[in-house]
Amino acid sequence: MWYYLNSFDRDRARLLCRHANVFLAFNLPVNKAVASWNCAALPADWTNYRARWEWSHAVRAVLAFTAFICLLRGALTPVR
């Protein structure tokens, strides 16, 4: 059946949704804030922005990698 979704497909979809949510909740606000900065005069708390961006980027990388593993497992698991 062409519409059959195994558990790995559902897990991958959930992980990719979480990946997008992390971007919207953490990375995007930092990106918008950094876009308005002047390089000659950075804000005093710029290291907090950098740490928040790095942390959320690491979380997104783990989610994307786990979704990729689910994709591989789903592709390599025979359909019953």
N, C-alpha and C positions, 0 to 999 in steps of 0.2 A: 504494500500500500504506500503510495507516494506521500501521504500525510502522516505517516507513522513517526512519532517522536519517542525516542527512548529516554531513559532518565538522564543520560549524559547530555542530550540536547536541551532538556529542560534546565539542567544545572548550568549549562553554558549560557542560556538565555538569561537566567537570573544573575549570573556573574557579570555579564555584559551590561545589564541594567544597573547593577551596583557600580560598575566601572564608570558609567555615564553620570550617575548621581554623585559620586565622589568628585568628578570633574566640576560639575555644576555647583556643588556646595563649597568646595575648597579651592580648586585651581583657578576657576574663572574669576572669582572676586579678587584674588591676588593678582592675576594677570591684568585686570582692569585697573587696580590700584597702581601697579608698577608702570603701566602705560602713561599715567599722568605725572610721573615723577620727572624731576629735572636732575640730570646726571651730576651737575655741579653742586647740588644741594640735596643729598638724600635725606629722608626722614631719620630721626634718631632710632626708631624701632625697625629699621629695614631688615635687621637680622631675624626678627620674629616673622616677617613676611617670607623671607627665604626659607626658614625652618618649616613653616606651614606648607609652603609649596613643595619642598623636598619630601616631607612626610607624606603628603597626599599623592605625590607622584610615585613614591615607592608602593603605596597601597594600590594604586591603579595598576602598576606593573605586575604585582602579585595577582591581582584579579584577572588581568589579561592573560597571564601565563597559565593560570589555573583553568580559564575558559578554553585556552588552546589545548590543554591536556584533555579536557572533556571532549573537545572536538575530535581529537585523535582517537580517543577511546571509543567514542560513538561511531566513528568511521570504520574502525577496525573490529567492532563487535558485530558478529553476524546477527541478522534479523531472524527471529524465530517465527 
